[in-house]
Amino acid sequence: MEEHYINTCLICMKPVDNYEPEYCCNGHECGCRGYPTNPCVCSRECDDALYDDIGLTMDQRRIKAGIDLYQQPNKQGD
């Protein structure tokens, strides 16, 4: 997994500055497969979308929940 995605909301792709992943193990012979036990989300709305409609892709869940994909603000002077 790339470093860029570690602190990014799984649903809307917004950066989450205060996210600290927690792991139960390294994933060897465990159902977690080495993923954090606390998925990175930026809001309660994205957290709900994460667990609703399991089986759909994250993008499909975002769209179904009516959540906009995060757009990075334009920098002044570019």
C-alpha positions in Angstrom: 0.0 0.0 0.0 1.4 3.4 -0.9 2.0 5.9 1.9 -0.3 8.5 0.1 -3.3 6.3 0.7 -2.7 5.4 4.3 -4.2 8.7 5.6 -7.0 9.0 3.0 -10.7 8.4 3.6 -11.6 5.1 2.0 -15.0 6.5 0.8 -14.4 10.1 -0.4 -10.6 10.2 -0.7 -10.3 13.2 1.6 -7.0 13.5 3.5 -7.4 12.5 7.2 -4.6 14.2 9.2 -5.3 12.7 12.6 -5.7 9.0 11.5 -3.5 6.5 13.3 -4.0 3.0 12.0 -4.3 0.2 14.6 -3.4 -3.4 13.7 -4.2 -6.7 15.5 -1.4 -8.6 13.9 0.7 -8.7 10.7 -2.1 -10.6 8.9 -0.4 -14.0 8.9 -3.2 -16.6 9.2 -5.7 -13.9 10.3 -8.9 -12.7 8.7 -7.7 -9.1 8.9 -5.1 -9.8 6.2 -2.8 -7.2 7.8 -5.2 -4.3 7.2 -6.0 -1.8 10.0 -8.8 -2.7 12.4 -9.9 0.9 12.3 -10.5 1.9 8.7 -9.6 5.4 7.7 -12.7 7.6 7.3 -13.2 11.3 7.6 -16.7 11.6 8.9 -19.6 9.6 10.4 -21.3 9.8 7.0 -18.3 8.1 5.3 -18.1 5.6 8.2 -21.8 4.6 7.7 -21.2 4.3 3.9 -18.1 2.1 4.5 -20.2 -0.6 6.4 -23.4 -0.2 4.3 -23.8 -2.5 1.3 -20.8 -4.6 1.9 -20.0 -6.4 -1.3 -20.1 -3.1 -3.4 -16.9 -1.3 -4.3 -16.0 1.7 -2.2 -16.9 4.0 -5.1 -20.3 2.3 -5.5 -20.9 2.8 -1.7 -19.9 6.5 -2.0 -22.2 7.1 -4.9 -25.1 5.2 -3.3 -24.7 7.3 -0.1 -24.6 10.5 -2.1 -21.1 11.5 -1.0 -19.1 13.6 -3.3 -15.5 12.6 -4.2 -13.1 14.9 -2.5 -11.5 17.6 -4.8 -8.3 19.1 -3.6 -8.6 22.9 -3.5 -6.8 24.9 -6.2 -3.7 26.6 -5.1 -3.6 30.4 -5.7 -1.0 31.4 -8.2 -1.0 28.2 -10.2 
